[in-house]
Amino acid sequence: LVVLLMATGIFTDAYDLFSINLVMVILEYQYNQPTWVTSMVADSCILGTIIGQLGFGVIGDKLGRRWASILTSVLLIFGALSSALLSWDVGPVTPPYFLILWRLILGI
């Protein structure tokens, strides 16, 4: 089960990283966001990766590699599913802003 969970997490992370170029074109066309917002959508996953590399080394030392890997995989799956199921507007906050948040979590 642990191996399946890790494999699913890695697959969703890789898919999300490689599909962002198409998503950025669609976001620019549909939401007419400023350039910095579309850049943050692409860069938030990389920023999350940096945060995750710094944070999960410490967590791995304290809890062990197994639990750090499981926690990482759970965050990957949660971030990917949240990014994929995003489809609503909440007041002035449009989906690109939520996508930045979910991709940041995905990167961690």
Secondary structure as the mmCIF struct_conf table of DSSP 4:
data_model
#
loop_
_struct_conf.conf_type_id
_struct_conf.id
_struct_conf.beg_label_comp_id
_struct_conf.beg_label_asym_id
_struct_conf.beg_label_seq_id
_struct_conf.end_label_comp_id
_struct_conf.end_label_asym_id
_struct_conf.end_label_seq_id
HELX_RH_AL_P HELX_RH_AL_P1 VAL A 2 TYR A 31
HELX_RH_AL_P HELX_RH_AL_P2 THR A 35 LEU A 63
HELX_RH_AL_P HELX_RH_AL_P3 ARG A 65 ALA A 84
TURN_TY1_P TURN_TY1_P1 LEU A 85 LEU A 85
STRN STRN1 VAL A 90 VAL A 90
TURN_TY1_P TURN_TY1_P2 GLY A 91 PRO A 92
STRN STRN2 VAL A 93 VAL A 93
HELX_RH_AL_P HELX_RH_AL_P4 PRO A 95 GLY A 107
#
